[in-house]
Amino acid sequence: MKIYNNVPDELGFYGEFGGAFIPELLRNNIDELSKTFEQLKNNPDFLAEKAQLLKDYVGRPTPLYFSTKMSEKYGCKIFLKREDLNHTGSHKINNAIGQILLARKMGKTDVIAETGAGQHGVATATVCALLNMNCIVYMGEKDIERQSSNVQRMRYLGATVVPAKSGSKTLKDATNEAIRHWINNPSSYYLIGSVVGPHPYPKIVTEFQSVISKEIKVQLLEQTGSEIPTKVIACVGGGSNAAGAFFEFYDDENVELITAEAAGHGIETGFSAATSMLGSTGIIHGSLTLLMQDDQGQITEPHSISAGLDYPGIGPLHAHSISTQRTKTIAVTDLEALKAARELTQSEGIIPALESAHAIAVLNKINLTHSDVIVINLSGRGDKDLNQILEFENIPNN
């Protein structure tokens, strides 16, 4: 039975959320992007080139790994979708490949992007190097410090990394600066990394990330005899990895979809990024969605140890699925995410990104049965977070 529509209407709305709230100066850009995407999304040549790059350059399909130790501990079957094994170390390259091909088709040579954890910045810098395009990445000054390894990678790939020095100096502020640059340089291509921003960006990013859930179905069928899990768990900041992991399951009411949000120090502490629990309806970065704001509608500063979840809003697709109760949201604190990262690292030899560790931590917060088949989207690897993990957990370096 069809219970949910994961595609927006012609104005870009998922229920009451979405749309394109943009300056008139950018209207032609948005219209051109939408037209190009609709022309190419089912074009055989475009799809063949994208598929070839995802296979031979990115390394897809990524494994669906059955975790024996975690399954024994939690008394069910637990699979990890290993997006951390993609080229560049996360799911972000899936979308970057698709959008860079759109940019080339549109005749663009200058690409701008925003990044928090740095994984989207690295992915964008990578595909720009591949197709010989100029690349500027905006990144919060705070995130530049805590994600220094990714900053080095971006610069080595030839990108210019520009610090955002306003506000909390994190992802929100990097996005603000990228949009300002785009307004002043409308001939640029803005390669948005998450399911946020004005329509058609959430639709485009969701489409390019849907490869994750399409592979999950095939791989589950091979390993279990059924392509349908009982639960899919993914972290959500803006929410691109969750959109990709959930896409093929939205219409199946037998699959529980669980998003892990960043509770930071705790939901009620004032240092949190649990948007669905603390937020209300408003406009941020070109779309109507749920965001954290005060009584005057001013955006409040989020906090998360994870740079990729340190964002005061969520994508309109997720705002809609949460408001309609299609997805369930669980808040995970910094400390809980750190403990989950350590557990996975020392039990399976897999160091997860702190974003992904939030999804792992959900296992301790839900009821599980022997018949459960759980898929957790391991959206990125934790090399970029190791200094933070060692600092906050006081783990010796040797």
Protein Blocks (a to p, Z undefined) as FASTA:
>chain_A
ZZbdcbdcfkopahjbgcjdddfklmmmmmmmmmmmmmmmmgmklmmmmmmmmmmmnopa
cdddddfklmmmnopacddddfklpghhiaklmmmmmmmmmmmmnopabdcdddfklmmm
mmmmmmmmmnopacdddddfklmmmmmmmmmmmmmnopacdddfehjlpaklmmmmmmmm
mmmmmmbccddfbfedjdfklmmmmmmmmmmmmmmmmmmmmmnopabdfbdcdddfkomm
mmmmmmmmmmmmkbccdddddekjojklopacbfklmgccddeehiacdddddfkopacd
dddfblklmccbdcfklmmmmmnomaccddddfklmmmmmmmmmmmnopacdfklmmmmm
mmmmcccdfklccddddfbccklmmmmmmmmnopafZZ
